Structure formats: C-alpha cells, structure tokens
Amino acid sequence: MKGAIEQKLKPLDPLHTEIVDFSDGCGLKFDVKVVSQEFEGKSLVDRHRFVAMTLTNVIQNCS
C-alpha cells in the first residue's frame, strides 16, 4: 500500500514524502505528508484536495 501511494505521488516530483501507517499493519489508515513545488501558491485546502483526488484509486482499491 505504501508503495502504491508513493507511485501515485511521483508526478508531483516531491521534495519530501513521509508516509506513516497507523493501521497496525492492515494498511487502511495512513498519514501522508508531501512537500512539492506543485503546491506553491495553493491554499492548504487545495493541497489536501489534490492529494486526496490523486490517491482516490489507491484508497478505493483498498477497501
């Protein structure tokens, strides 16, 4: 799951990515932090929306 998240975020050309699994190993709850120049000038809400939309398929395939 972590690898799938990293793959989906690659187009952002992240300067830093941190993915932490809080699901006790089942892979259903993650904290994802991404630093990318793609986010420059965007509000925090827009950044969150972009990451959520980017990860939609990964999340849907997991449940």
N, C-alpha and C positions, 0 to 999 in steps of 0.2 A: 504494500500500500504506500509506504513512504517513497519508494522508487517511482511509483506512478504519479505521485504528487510532484516530485522533482521534475519528472519528464514534462508534465503539463505546464510547469512554471518556466521551463527553459526559454520559451520565446520572449520572456521579459528580460532576458540577459541579466539575471540578478547579480548584484554586487555581493549580496549576503542572503542566504536562505537558512532558516532554522525550523526544523520540523520535530515536534515532540509528541510522542504517542502517550495519551493519558487514559487509554482504554484497557490497561492491564493486559496488553497483548492481543486483544481481539481486533484491533485496528479500526474501531468505529469512532474514536474521539481524538482529534489532533489539534494542536496549537501550531499555526503556521505563521512565521514572520518572514517577510520578504522585503529586501531593500533593492530598489531598482530606479534607474533614472527615468524609466517609463512613467513613474508616479509623480515626477516633478511637476508642480503647479496644480496637482489634483487634490481635492479635499480628501480627508480621511474616509468619509463615507464612500466616495467614488473609488478609492483604493480597495476598500473592503468588498464593494460590489464587483469590481473587476476580478479580484482573486476568487470570490465565490462563484462567479459565472465561469471562470476558467476551470474550476475544479468540479463543476456540476456533474459531468460524466463520471468522474472518479467516484464521487460520493454516491451517485445513483447505482453504479455497478457494485457497490459495496454492500448495499442493504438487501 
